[in-house]
């Protein structure tokens, strides 16, 4: 399988998708999402919640064991929850609100809350990195900033240390002692049945070579073939493109709300009107794989809505954008767009953005850089004259835009928040309520209100949505279609 | 001779120290944040800040430098920030593919390049010379990745004669090891064949025009004896210099070939480390490569004495 580089092993210390995939293979989870994104018990056998909805009791199912041969215990789960609870905001929320997270016996753990939290199970089952993978207690006792490199889990695959070649390839062997659940596979939930003895992840950095290896049958799967090679794949009768993440990925830009010109809300709103999403998506993707998007909460999540989306106009509205920049008092300040040189799709969007801005008289300048240098520059809250920045472009899965409590990109808490630092106390107050409301309908109502505020403050501007297919040989079947992460169980090689 | 070798070893240490300081400063002054790379592109700023602190990246630069020097002097080249494994382990894992590719390429380049050069000089101005000149021009000017893609297309995808990519260690069989290295060796070797052929031709032509060559011809020496016993030996010093430089360049310059053919060698290790800002790997590989460069040059210098008895140190 051509998967990409697994540079960090520890799925708690990073948000990297590849590490999330690695975790999905070797670790197990208390709860997992099914194909409808509804949490289902995975390591948990029986569970119950007290009448006052403050105490959750989880009993681990039989047959769970670590790859080193020792049994999984409730203490391992407690330590894992506490370590994970240091990183994503959803995990932090659970730990903050818990009066007790402890093991009652070897197989039973309890989470006692100070007040009810309707979303507890959803947060535990979340598939956005960092995911709550259960680790051995001694691994989970490490600080959340210190990497766990033992790679010993209780999941359906065992990490083969002897064959690991960091940067080049990693080997995963079937965990023959893994006891899958009896239910059929359903998304990440149900029985994790492994049908292959070994899976090798290759990091083939040259995309031309990766597709050639797929064509010649040296590999069976390519996670992220570049769009310009789709025709070559489609024309090969032995190969197929398949969209596993049906909801797709959302491309968006963030503006530096602390510096001119985007410290003025009118300038940020101008960007909402300026963007022609179809044009931006065309820079890198065939039209049949792209869609426009207007909801802050993604195109295909339970919280997708149309509140305050009047700004959207097919083809964009440069005149309106020009007018809003004028109202913002724009006086020719330099707008620096961070352009990724090692991520072609984001880099292409940055180039088009620079051209589009210049057309309406904005003094836009590209700042090319790789992931590491852009990542470092993003930290700078200063002006562009002091090596700061104005705009950067990134993406995340559509599903992630529904994870309001865990996803830092959905915050609006100013300088305490995510890069760009938009601030709205009203939005944050609504976000704080998210964990407390009981029903989906109540959260959907909150989502409409939050979206109204987001499109008013315009800290984020959406560039479009894309479905990124994987490429596979037709002899590889049974791939699990889920957002965010790629599972390796259930798939099998069938005769040609 | 012994004093000369000792002096060169001392200068090697000095060169490595200079490279070390330069690389350390360059990496710290270049923009980039390993903590951000570990945490991922959509990580919370607080997580990145705590990883930076944990890795000691917030320490003053002199403190970081002294820590690195102290560890190096103790034989500890550090641990990869990302893989969490000792850098020397990672380097040793990547050394075999790079050395295999480099050595096979040098064998191919020297044997074919010197032969072509001799043939071209022997038939100077003739059709063979022109054909070889054309071959050299193409081999030297076409980028290795273009040659690589052509080879992959014809010999792997169309005919399935050879594998597209990958590397099989020598301990898993000589056959699979060799088969996986054929295309990369040819792709990488073409440029070196062209280079060595041009230098050999020029060097041979110079020697062939010497008076003693006319004397040898007048004495009835055969073409074979003239070319190989008299001319090649006297043309050997510049050829050997080029071979030495080429080999040293190969060790650090195979990254494109390793990338096109997905060979997990030193070149890719360094490129990945640079992308991730994995400082310990970059520093260690560059220090060791600089030492290797100097040692190869020393070996070439010493080899001159075998070819030309007039050279003494």
Interface residues (C-beta under 8 A of the other chain):
Chain A: X5 X7 X8 X9 X13 X14 X15 X16 X17 X19 X87 X88 X89 X129 X143 X144 X145 X146 X147 X149 X165 X166 X167 X168 X169 X202 X204 X205 X206 X208 X209 X210 X212 X213 X215 X216 X218 X342 X369 X370 X371 X372 X373 X375 X376 X377 X378 X379 X394 X396 X400 X407 X408 X409 X417 X418 X419
Chain B: X30 X31 X32 X33 X34 X36 X37 X38 X39 X40 X41 X42 X43 X44 X45 X47 X48 X50 X51 X53 X54 X80 X82 X83 X84 X85 X90 X93 X94 X145 X149 X152 X153 X156 X157 X160 X163 X164 X165 X166 X259 X260 X261 X262 X264 X268 X269 X272 X275 X276 X277
